[in-house]
Amino acid sequence: MHWLWVLIIGAIIGATAGAITSKGKSMGWIANIVAGLVGSSIGEAILGSWGPQLAGMAIIPSIIGAVIVVVVVSFFLSRSTR
C-alpha cells in the first residue's frame, strides 16, 4: 500500500512541477510520475527533508527537485528536436 501512495504523491509532485514550468501537459502522466519520484530524490539529497511530508517525501524540496528535473529534461529534449 505504501508504494501506491508513493506513486500518487510522485504524480502530484510531478504534475505540480510541470504546471510551474508549463511543460507538464507535453510530458504525459507517466513522465510526471517519474519526474516527481526522481525530483523528490534529487530535492531531498540537495535540500534535505524539511517541511511537511507525505508518503515519506518532503513536499517542498521534492517539488523544487522535480522542477529542476523537468527543466533539465525539457531543455535536452528541445535541443534534440531541432
Beta strands, then each sheet from edge to edge (+ up, - down):
strand 1: 53-54
strand 2: 57-58
sheet 1: 1+ 2-
end
